[in-house]
Structure formats: structure tokens, C-alpha cells
Amino acid sequence: MGLSRLPMEMAQQSALHEAMNRLWAQYLPQIEERVATLEAAGRSLMDGTLTAEQSERASAAAHNLAGVLGTFGLAEGTTLAREAEAFYCIGPPIEPTVNARMVEVAVRLRALIATRK
């Protein structure tokens, strides 16, 4: 009895996997745009030109990434995005090591997204 259900369950899993891949492809441009927002904020942090508006955009982008990346199985991406969200939400300190960490987070997010493609 259990063996007869196995092909049906495998078909359902395959259909779910295909649906998730279609959704990924659909939302990938938005995901990449949000990472680009974090990359730009990181560059501005490093050269000391980050504006309050950029910081707000980076926080919002990170917030959105935190939700969507976990949905697509990128739990590390969710963790990194939450870190960036918290950082940009409270306003960045002028501390080179912390600022460099935000650059590193953006780079890592870009790399994680590339592995999901």
C-alpha cells in the first residue's frame, strides 16, 4: 500500500520543485535589484557618503530579501539579510570593520543567489 503512493508523492515533489524554479526565475530580477541596493549602500558606507535615504532603501531591500530567500531554501541568505536590515535600520556607525562587514554581506548574498540559479 505504501509503495503505490511513492510515485504519486515523487510526482508532487517534482511539480513543487518546478513551480518553485518558475517563481525563482520570475522574482530573480527583483532579488538581484535588492542585492544591488545593498551593494551600493556598502560602497557608500566605505567612502563615507551613505545618505539617510540610501540607508532606508538598504534596510527595506534587506527586509524583503530576508523573507524571500528563506522561501527559496537560502536560509543563510535570510540570516545575512536580517543582519543588513538591522544595521541599516538603526543607522550605520562610522566604524570601518562594521562597514566592511556590510560590504561582505552584500557580496555573500550575491554569491548565494548565483548558486540558486
BAMI-282820 format. One line per field, with one value per residue: residue number from 0; x, y, z of N, C-alpha, C, O in turn; residue in three letters. Coordinates in pm, 1 decimal. Each point is the difference from the previous one (the first is absolute). Example, Ala and Ser with C-alpha at 12.3 -4.5 7.8 and 13.67 -1.06 7.14 Angstrom:
i 0 1
n_X 1319.0 -138.6
n_Y -569.0 106.9
n_Z 780.0 -138.5
ca_X -89.0 82.0
ca_Y 119.0 119.0
ca_Z 0.0 6.0
c_X 90.0 -77.0
c_Y 120.0 109.0
c_Z 0.0 73.0
o_X 103.6 50.9
o_Y -1.9 110.8
o_Z 66.5 16.9
aa ALA SER
! end
This chain:
i 0 1 2 3 4 5 6 7 8 9 10 11 12 13 14 15 16 17 18 19 20 21 22 23 24 25 26 27 28 29 30 31 32 33 34 35 36 37 38 39 40 41 42 43 44 45 46 47 48 49 50 51 52 53 54 55 56 57 58 59 60 61 62 63 64 65 66 67 68 69 70 71 72 73 74 75 76 77 78 79 80 81 82 83 84 85 86 87 88 89 90 91 92 93 94 95 96 97 98 99 100 101 102 103 104 105 106 107 108 109 110 111 112 113 114 115 116
n_X 82.7 133.5 5.4 -188.3 42.5 107.2 -88.2 -156.9 60.1 43.5 -179.0 -84.0 102.6 -51.7 -190.5 7.5 83.8 -134.1 -143.4 81.7 9.6 -193.3 -61.6 94.2 -67.0 -174.4 42.5 37.6 -148.5 -192.9 -20.5 -24.7 -214.9 -124.2 14.5 -123.8 -210.2 -41.1 -45.3 -202.5 -165.7 -11.6 -95.6 -224.7 -82.8 5.2 -178.1 -114.7 -46.6 72.2 -137.1 -75.2 26.8 202.4 46.6 -85.2 112.8 173.4 -47.9 -48.0 174.1 106.5 -94.2 22.2 185.8 -2.8 -119.8 77.0 143.3 -91.2 -97.5 163.6 -84.1 -85.9 1.6 139.1 -102.8 -107.0 116.5 61.3 -150.1 -17.2 149.6 -28.9 -133.7 73.1 122.9 -85.8 -51.1 171.9 13.7 40.2 77.9 73.4 -84.0 199.7 56.9 -58.5 121.9 191.3 -41.4 -10.0 202.1 98.1 -82.1 69.9 195.1 2.6 -58.6 152.4 149.3 -63.2 8.5 202.5 18.5 -86.7 161.0
n_Y -119.1 -90.0 -222.4 -88.4 -12.0 -194.4 -172.4 -104.1 -155.7 -204.1 -126.9 -110.5 -190.0 -184.2 -105.2 -137.4 -206.6 -152.0 -102.5 -169.1 -197.0 -115.0 -122.1 -202.7 -170.6 -106.8 -152.7 -164.3 11.9 -103.5 -215.2 -61.3 8.8 -177.6 -176.6 3.2 -63.5 -221.2 -90.2 31.6 -132.4 -204.0 -13.4 -10.9 -206.8 -146.9 42.5 -149.4 -157.8 -145.6 -51.0 199.2 164.8 93.7 160.6 201.7 133.5 113.0 187.2 186.9 120.4 133.3 199.3 161.4 122.9 164.5 174.0 169.1 135.1 119.8 187.4 152.9 13.7 204.8 -210.2 -124.3 -91.1 -192.5 -189.9 -101.1 -129.6 -203.8 -148.6 -100.1 -178.6 -194.2 -125.9 -119.0 -197.7 -135.7 -95.5 39.0 -189.8 151.2 -175.9 95.8 -12.6 169.5 185.1 -17.4 41.8 218.4 86.3 -11.3 147.1 211.7 45.3 36.3 208.1 162.3 9.7 111.6 222.0 82.3 16.6 200.3 148.4
n_Z 0.0 155.5 -28.8 81.9 217.6 28.1 -113.3 120.7 149.2 -84.7 -40.2 176.2 63.1 -116.1 50.3 177.5 -23.3 -93.7 137.2 123.5 -105.8 -4.7 178.2 19.7 -129.6 91.8 157.5 -146.8 -165.8 46.9 -55.8 -215.5 -61.7 52.2 -137.5 -186.2 45.0 4.0 -200.3 -92.2 74.1 -90.7 -203.8 -11.2 26.2 -171.6 -131.2 124.2 -152.6 153.6 -171.0 70.8 -149.1 -16.5 148.7 -44.8 -143.9 87.2 112.7 -115.7 -73.4 145.4 35.9 -154.7 11.3 150.9 -71.5 -122.4 100.6 165.3 -70.7 -23.5 206.7 -16.8 81.0 -125.0 -177.1 45.8 10.8 -190.0 -103.3 88.5 -75.4 -199.1 -8.0 84.7 -137.1 -171.0 89.4 53.2 -200.5 -215.8 90.6 142.0 -110.8 -0.4 215.4 132.6 11.7 114.9 215.6 44.9 39.4 201.5 147.6 -12.6 99.6 220.2 63.5 -15.5 166.9 183.1 -11.1 41.1 224.0 48.0 -50.6
ca_X -82.7 87.8 78.3 -80.4 -7.1 131.5 9.3 -84.5 69.6 115.4 -52.8 -40.2 123.3 58.1 -83.8 29.0 134.7 -12.0 -72.2 92.0 97.6 -66.7 -11.8 134.1 31.2 -86.5 38.4 144.5 39.6 -24.4 97.3 129.1 -7.8 12.5 140.4 71.9 -23.5 90.8 136.9 20.0 7.4 131.3 102.1 -15.0 50.8 145.9 57.9 -52.1 -102.9 -133.2 -103.9 -109.5 -88.9 64.6 -7.4 -139.3 -20.4 75.5 -73.8 -119.3 45.6 43.2 -121.8 -65.3 86.0 -7.2 -119.4 -6.4 108.8 -34.8 -102.9 65.9 96.9 128.3 -9.3 113.7 -34.2 -92.9 79.2 82.0 -88.5 -47.0 112.8 6.6 -118.5 20.6 106.5 -46.1 -118.0 38.2 94.2 134.8 104.5 118.6 99.4 42.4 -17.3 -143.0 -36.0 54.4 -86.7 -116.7 46.5 14.9 -135.4 -53.0 74.8 -43.5 -135.6 12.0 51.8 -104.7 -101.4 56.9 -3.6 -140.2 -43.0
ca_Y 119.1 115.5 9.7 56.2 145.2 57.1 75.0 119.0 97.3 48.5 89.5 123.8 70.4 50.7 112.6 109.6 47.8 75.5 124.0 88.0 49.8 103.7 118.8 55.4 70.6 117.6 100.2 21.3 139.3 80.4 -43.7 56.4 145.0 25.1 -21.2 115.5 110.3 -23.3 21.1 144.8 53.7 -39.0 86.8 132.4 -10.6 -4.4 129.7 102.1 83.9 -59.8 93.6 -59.6 -63.3 -125.0 -91.3 -45.8 -91.5 -122.0 -71.4 -57.8 -106.1 -111.8 -57.0 -80.0 -115.3 -93.6 -82.0 -78.8 -96.9 -119.7 -70.3 -74.7 -93.3 65.5 42.9 87.7 129.8 65.2 43.9 113.9 113.7 53.8 74.4 127.1 78.1 57.4 98.9 120.8 51.7 85.7 101.5 -55.8 70.9 23.8 -93.3 -69.8 -145.8 -28.1 42.1 -101.8 -117.4 17.6 -28.8 -145.8 -57.0 17.5 -90.8 -136.4 -15.6 -13.6 -134.1 -96.9 7.9 -64.2 -144.9 -45.0 10.1
ca_Z 0.0 5.3 -123.4 -108.0 19.4 -23.3 -126.0 6.5 84.6 -75.7 -103.5 68.0 37.1 -123.9 -41.8 92.8 -33.8 -125.3 29.4 72.3 -97.6 -81.1 85.1 14.6 -124.4 -6.6 99.1 0.8 -25.2 120.5 100.3 -39.0 20.1 144.5 34.4 -55.5 94.1 113.0 -48.6 -13.0 135.9 52.4 -60.5 60.3 137.2 -1.1 -36.1 91.0 -62.9 15.8 42.1 76.5 -97.4 -41.3 113.1 5.9 -112.6 29.5 104.2 -63.2 -90.5 84.4 59.0 -103.2 -27.5 112.7 -15.9 -122.9 -14.8 75.3 -75.5 -106.4 54.7 26.5 139.8 29.4 -57.6 93.0 115.1 -43.6 -29.2 129.4 56.0 -72.8 35.5 133.0 -11.6 -68.8 69.3 113.0 -47.3 9.6 72.6 -82.4 50.6 -122.1 -1.8 -13.2 -135.0 -90.0 14.1 -85.3 -136.1 -3.4 -2.8 -135.9 -88.1 30.4 -51.6 -146.5 -25.7 32.7 -103.7 -118.6 16.2 -11.9 -139.5
c_X 86.8 79.6 -79.1 -10.6 131.0 10.8 -83.7 68.1 120.9 -43.5 -40.4 122.6 65.6 -77.7 25.2 136.0 -3.2 -70.8 90.0 105.6 -60.1 -14.6 134.9 35.7 -81.2 49.3 149.1 40.4 -20.4 100.9 136.1 3.1 17.2 143.9 83.9 -17.0 93.4 145.3 30.8 11.6 134.8 112.1 -5.7 48.9 151.7 62.1 -60.0 -109.4 -141.3 -98.3 -105.9 -96.3 56.7 -10.4 -141.0 -29.5 70.7 -71.9 -122.4 37.9 40.3 -120.2 -69.4 81.8 -10.0 -120.3 5.9 109.2 -26.3 -104.3 61.6 114.9 136.8 -1.8 115.8 -25.2 -95.2 76.0 83.2 -85.7 -54.0 109.8 10.1 -118.2 18.5 103.6 -52.4 -121.3 37.7 95.3 141.6 94.1 117.2 112.3 41.2 -23.5 -146.6 -46.1 48.9 -84.5 -123.0 35.3 10.4 -136.1 -57.9 69.2 -46.4 -141.7 2.1 46.2 -105.8 -107.1 49.9 -3.7 -140.5 -47.3 -0.5
c_Y 125.0 20.1 61.6 152.0 68.8 74.1 128.4 108.8 57.8 97.5 134.0 82.2 61.5 122.2 121.9 61.7 85.0 133.4 99.4 57.0 107.9 129.7 67.7 83.1 129.6 111.0 31.4 144.3 91.6 -34.5 62.0 151.5 35.9 -21.1 116.1 122.4 -13.8 21.1 149.5 65.3 -32.9 85.2 139.7 2.4 13.4 133.9 116.1 87.6 -55.6 104.2 -74.0 -71.8 -133.5 -104.6 -58.0 -99.4 -133.1 -83.4 -68.7 -115.2 -123.6 -70.3 -92.3 -124.6 -104.4 -92.2 -92.7 -106.2 -128.8 -84.3 -88.5 -86.4 59.7 59.7 91.6 140.5 77.9 55.9 123.7 123.2 61.5 81.4 137.8 89.0 68.9 111.6 130.0 62.9 96.4 111.6 -47.2 83.5 25.4 -82.5 -89.4 -150.5 -38.7 37.6 -102.3 -126.9 13.7 -21.7 -150.7 -69.2 9.7 -94.3 -144.3 -26.6 -19.8 -142.4 -107.4 -4.3 -69.2 -152.0 -55.8 -1.4 -137.2
c_Z 0.0 -127.3 -113.3 10.1 -35.9 -133.8 0.4 83.6 -72.0 -109.0 60.7 39.6 -122.4 -49.1 88.9 -30.7 -127.0 21.9 72.6 -94.2 -89.5 80.5 19.6 -122.5 -11.8 92.5 3.0 -33.2 121.3 108.8 -30.0 17.5 147.8 47.4 -52.3 90.0 119.9 -40.3 -10.6 137.8 62.0 -56.3 61.8 144.2 2.0 -38.4 79.0 -57.3 14.5 52.0 81.4 -94.7 -49.0 110.3 13.1 -112.2 24.6 105.5 -59.2 -93.4 79.4 62.5 -101.2 -33.9 110.1 -13.6 -119.1 -9.1 76.7 -71.2 -107.2 50.5 29.2 141.1 38.5 -54.0 88.6 119.9 -35.4 -24.6 128.9 68.2 -66.2 35.8 135.2 -4.8 -60.4 67.5 112.3 -41.9 24.2 86.0 -94.6 61.0 -116.6 -0.8 -17.2 -140.7 -102.4 7.1 -89.1 -147.2 -18.3 -8.0 -140.8 -98.3 20.9 -50.7 -151.7 -34.7 28.2 -108.2 -127.5 11.8 -20.4 -144.9 -60.1
o_X -28.5 29.6 57.7 -24.6 1.5 47.0 41.2 -1.4 28.1 68.0 23.6 0.6 50.8 59.6 6.5 14.7 62.4 39.9 -2.5 37.8 67.1 23.2 9.4 45.8 50.2 -0.5 42.1 88.6 83.9 49.8 65.9 103.3 65.8 50.3 92.5 93.1 56.9 79.7 107.7 83.0 59.5 90.2 102.9 58.6 57.4 108.9 29.8 -22.4 -91.5 25.1 -6.5 -51.2 -73.7 -26.1 -15.8 -64.7 -53.6 -6.0 -26.8 -67.4 -34.3 -3.1 -37.9 -56.0 -2.7 9.0 -34.4 -25.5 32.8 4.8 -52.1 85.9 96.3 -1.4 -19.4 38.6 12.2 -25.1 3.9 36.9 -13.4 -27.2 17.6 16.3 -27.2 -17.2 19.3 -24.2 -65.7 31.0 36.9 0.7 10.5 83.3 -79.7 -36.9 -30.7 -76.9 -71.1 -14.1 -45.0 -82.0 -42.0 -15.6 -56.6 -65.0 -19.6 -29.2 -71.6 -52.4 -12.1 -46.6 -76.7 -10.3 -15.2 -94.9 -33.1
o_Y 93.9 113.3 67.3 66.6 120.0 113.7 100.8 117.2 119.4 99.6 105.5 122.4 112.0 98.6 113.1 122.2 105.9 101.8 119.6 116.5 97.6 109.1 122.8 113.6 101.6 117.1 91.1 53.3 86.1 88.3 53.5 56.4 98.5 74.9 45.0 79.3 98.9 51.2 44.7 88.7 83.7 40.8 60.5 98.5 73.4 33.8 116.4 110.6 47.0 65.5 -122.9 -107.0 -97.9 -117.4 -119.2 -102.4 -106.3 -122.5 -116.1 -103.0 -112.3 -122.8 -112.4 -108.0 -119.9 -119.4 -117.7 -108.3 -108.6 -122.9 -107.0 -41.1 -74.2 121.8 95.8 99.0 121.7 112.7 96.8 110.7 122.0 102.5 101.5 120.7 119.3 104.2 107.8 119.7 102.2 89.4 -37.1 122.8 -62.8 49.9 -81.7 -55.1 -96.3 -73.9 -32.4 -70.7 -99.1 -49.6 -54.6 -97.6 -97.0 -59.0 -74.3 -108.5 -85.0 -61.3 -96.1 -107.6 -66.4 -69.4 -118.1 -70.6 -15.7
o_Z -74.3 -37.7 -85.3 -100.5 -27.7 -0.5 -57.3 -37.5 10.9 -24.5 -59.0 -14.0 6.0 -43.5 -48.3 -1.2 -5.9 -56.5 -29.1 12.6 -33.7 -52.0 -1.5 12.2 -47.9 -37.9 71.3 66.9 26.4 69.7 89.1 36.3 33.6 83.8 67.6 14.7 46.2 78.6 39.3 20.1 67.9 73.1 29.7 45.1 80.4 46.5 -26.6 49.3 -67.6 101.1 -1.1 33.0 -11.7 -26.5 26.5 22.3 -31.3 -11.4 30.8 -2.5 -37.1 7.9 32.8 -18.9 -27.7 28.6 10.6 -52.5 -47.8 5.2 -31.7 -77.9 19.8 17.8 74.8 62.1 14.0 42.6 75.9 39.2 9.3 62.7 67.4 18.1 13.7 63.3 56.1 -15.7 19.9 78.7 111.4 -8.5 -105.3 75.7 -46.2 -103.8 -70.2 -61.6 -95.1 -99.8 -57.6 -77.2 -102.0 -73.4 -50.4 -86.3 -96.2 -50.2 -52.9 -93.0 -76.0 -37.6 -69.7 -101.2 -31.2 -34.1 -117.5
aa MET GLY LEU SER ARG LEU PRO MET GLU MET ALA GLN GLN SER ALA LEU HIS GLU ALA MET ASN ARG LEU TRP ALA GLN TYR LEU PRO GLN ILE GLU GLU ARG VAL ALA THR LEU GLU ALA ALA GLY ARG SER LEU MET ASP GLY THR LEU THR ALA GLU GLN SER GLU ARG ALA SER ALA ALA ALA HIS ASN LEU ALA GLY VAL LEU GLY THR PHE GLY LEU ALA GLU GLY THR THR LEU ALA ARG GLU ALA GLU ALA PHE TYR CYS ILE GLY PRO PRO ILE GLU PRO THR VAL ASN ALA ARG MET VAL GLU VAL ALA VAL ARG LEU ARG ALA LEU ILE ALA THR ARG LYS
! end
